[in-house]
Amino acid sequence: LQGMPLRLSILNANTDRSTFSQRWPNDGQKVIQGLAPQRPDWQFRVFDACAGEWPVPGMDDAWIITGSVASVNDEAPWMRELEVRLRERDTQRQATVGLCFGHQIMAKALGGLVGPSPGGWRLGVAPTRYNTSQPWMSPARAEISLFAVHQEQVLRPPVQAIVLGGDAFTPAAALQVGLHMMSTQYHPELTREFMRDLLTTFADEWEPELVAQARQQAEQAVD
């Protein structure tokens, strides 16, 4: 598919329907806003996975699964259905990318373990330090930093996964399965403005020191 226009199905897994969430595009639209300027020839369509919306087989070239306020361990019916579909995609070697919740549910579906982060909440900006360089990494980089909001993580990756990178807080922050699946614990689709609003709206949910650190990291982050 290299060099060809892609048809991308984006599965919005975010169950948040709060006033805060309604101030911003849904998570699928956030992905489009990040990708479309870079790939204007690609086609995008968002599906509300948590409402049971699924792409029709053959209608796309790849999936992206978004983040969510839900836990992959909630075992909601739509999550179990998504896990079944992810196992099918793995068997059929279909291109799939997971972001945060998407990263975790891909790992869980393929036999990994997801649970509470030993260090508690990670909030702000997090580095992924790569253990390996893959041919598709262009340009290759030793480290990348992205916005982070999570209190669970992949504790044991699937046996067939390559751990691309992470750090001491989140060792399995980026995974690859074959040449068809890749995932990251973090959020390339989020913006500084979104993080500012998040940290202001939900400041009381976290320790003040953690919020202050996250705000500082968000302001220093390179767009």
C-alpha positions in Angstrom: 0.0 0.0 0.0 3.0 2.3 0.2 2.5 5.4 -1.9 -1.2 4.6 -2.5 -4.2 6.6 -1.1 -5.6 4.8 1.9 -9.2 4.3 3.1 -9.0 4.6 6.8 -11.7 3.4 9.3 -11.3 5.1 12.7 -13.0 3.4 15.5 -14.0 5.9 18.2 -13.8 4.0 21.5 -14.3 6.9 23.8 -17.4 6.5 26.0 -17.2 10.0 27.4 -20.3 12.0 26.8 -19.7 14.8 29.3 -19.9 18.5 28.7 -16.2 18.6 28.5 -16.1 16.1 25.7 -18.7 18.0 23.8 -16.5 21.1 23.7 -14.1 19.1 21.4 -14.3 17.0 18.3 -14.8 13.3 19.1 -11.7 11.2 19.2 -12.1 10.0 15.7 -12.3 13.5 14.4 -9.1 14.4 16.4 -7.3 11.7 14.5 -8.6 13.1 11.2 -7.5 16.6 12.1 -4.0 15.3 12.8 -3.7 13.1 9.7 -5.6 14.9 6.9 -3.2 17.9 6.5 -0.3 15.4 6.1 -2.3 12.9 3.9 -4.9 14.9 1.9 -5.4 12.0 -0.5 -6.5 9.6 2.2 -10.1 8.8 2.9 -11.4 8.8 6.5 -14.6 7.5 8.1 -15.3 7.4 11.9 -17.3 4.6 13.5 -18.8 4.8 17.0 -17.4 1.4 18.2 -18.8 1.8 21.7 -22.3 2.1 20.1 -21.7 -1.1 18.1 -20.8 0.6 14.8 -18.4 -1.4 12.7 -16.8 -1.1 9.2 -18.1 -3.4 6.5 -15.4 -5.9 5.5 -13.5 -4.8 2.5 -14.5 -1.1 2.7 -11.1 0.1 4.1 -7.4 -0.5 4.0 -6.6 0.0 7.7 -8.1 0.7 11.1 -7.2 3.1 13.9 -8.6 2.5 17.3 -8.8 5.6 19.5 -8.3 6.3 23.2 -11.2 6.1 25.8 -12.0 7.0 29.4 -13.2 3.4 29.7 -11.0 0.5 30.9 -10.3 -2.4 28.6 -11.1 -4.6 31.6 -14.7 -3.3 31.9 -15.6 -6.3 29.6 -18.5 -4.3 28.0 -20.1 -6.3 25.1 -18.7 -3.9 22.5 -15.2 -4.4 23.9 -15.6 -8.2 23.6 -16.8 -7.8 20.1 -13.8 -5.5 19.3 -11.4 -8.1 20.7 -12.9 -10.8 18.5 -12.5 -8.5 15.4 -8.9 -7.7 16.4 -8.0 -11.4 16.6 -9.5 -11.8 13.2 -7.5 -8.9 11.8 -4.4 -10.4 13.3 -5.0 -13.7 11.6 -5.7 -12.0 8.3 -2.7 -9.7 8.7 -4.9 -6.5 8.3 -3.3 -3.1 9.0 -4.4 -1.9 12.5 -3.1 1.0 14.7 -4.1 1.5 18.4 -3.8 4.6 20.5 -4.0 4.5 24.3 -7.2 2.4 24.9 -6.6 1.0 21.3 -3.1 0.0 22.3 -4.3 -1.7 25.4 -7.2 -3.6 23.9 -5.1 -4.8 21.0 -2.6 -6.2 23.5 -5.4 -7.8 25.6 -7.1 -9.3 22.6 -3.9 -11.0 21.5 -3.2 -12.5 24.9 -1.4 -9.7 26.8 -2.2 -8.4 30.3 -3.5 -4.9 31.0 -3.9 -3.5 34.5 -3.2 -0.5 36.8 0.1 1.2 36.3 2.5 0.5 39.1 3.3 4.2 39.3 -0.3 5.4 39.2 -1.5 8.1 36.9 0.7 9.3 34.1 -0.4 12.8 33.0 1.3 15.4 30.8 4.0 14.4 28.3 5.7 11.0 28.2 8.7 9.8 26.2 9.0 6.6 24.2 12.6 5.5 24.0 12.9 3.0 21.2 14.6 -0.3 21.7 14.8 -1.1 18.0 14.6 0.6 14.6 12.2 -0.8 12.1 12.3 -0.2 8.3 9.0 1.7 8.4 10.3 4.3 10.9 11.1 7.2 8.6 13.0 9.1 9.7 14.2 6.8 12.5 14.3 8.4 15.9 15.7 7.3 19.2 12.9 8.9 21.2 9.6 10.6 20.7 7.4 12.4 23.3 3.6 12.6 23.1 0.8 13.7 25.4 -0.2 11.1 28.0 -3.3 10.5 30.2 -3.5 7.0 31.6 -3.7 5.0 34.8 -3.6 1.5 33.2 -1.0 0.1 30.9 0.1 -3.1 29.2 1.8 -5.1 31.9 2.6 -8.1 29.8 2.7 -7.8 26.0 1.4 -10.6 23.8 4.1 -13.2 23.1 4.0 -12.4 19.4 4.5 -8.7 19.9 7.8 -6.8 19.6 8.2 -4.1 22.3 9.4 -1.2 20.2 10.0 1.1 23.2 8.9 2.7 26.4 10.6 3.9 29.6 10.8 2.9 33.3 7.3 4.1 34.0 5.7 2.4 31.0 8.1 -0.3 29.6 5.7 -1.5 26.9 4.6 1.8 25.6 4.8 0.9 21.9 4.2 -2.5 20.3 4.4 -4.1 16.9 2.8 -7.4 15.7 4.1 -8.6 12.4 4.0 -5.9 9.8 0.3 -5.3 10.2 -0.3 -4.0 13.8 1.3 -1.2 15.7 0.2 0.6 18.9 1.2 3.3 21.3 0.1 4.1 24.9 0.2 7.8 24.1 -1.7 10.4 22.1 -0.4 11.8 18.8 -3.9 13.1 18.1 -4.1 15.5 21.1 -3.3 19.2 21.0 -1.8 21.5 23.6 -5.1 23.4 23.8 -7.0 20.2 24.6 -4.5 19.3 27.3 -4.9 22.8 28.9 -8.7 22.4 29.0 -8.4 18.8 30.4 -6.0 19.8 33.1 -8.2 22.8 34.1 -11.6 21.0 34.0 -10.4 17.9 35.9 -7.8 19.4 38.1 -9.5 18.1 41.3 -9.3 14.5 40.0 -5.5 14.4 40.5 -2.9 15.4 43.1 -2.0 19.2 42.7 1.7 18.3 42.2 0.9 16.0 39.3 -1.4 18.6 37.7 1.3 21.3 38.0 3.9 19.0 36.5 1.6 18.1 33.6 0.8 21.7 32.9 4.5 22.6 32.7 5.2 19.6 30.4 2.3 20.5 28.2 3.5 24.1 27.8 7.0 23.0 27.0 5.9 20.3 24.5 7.0 20.8 20.9 4.0 20.9 18.5 
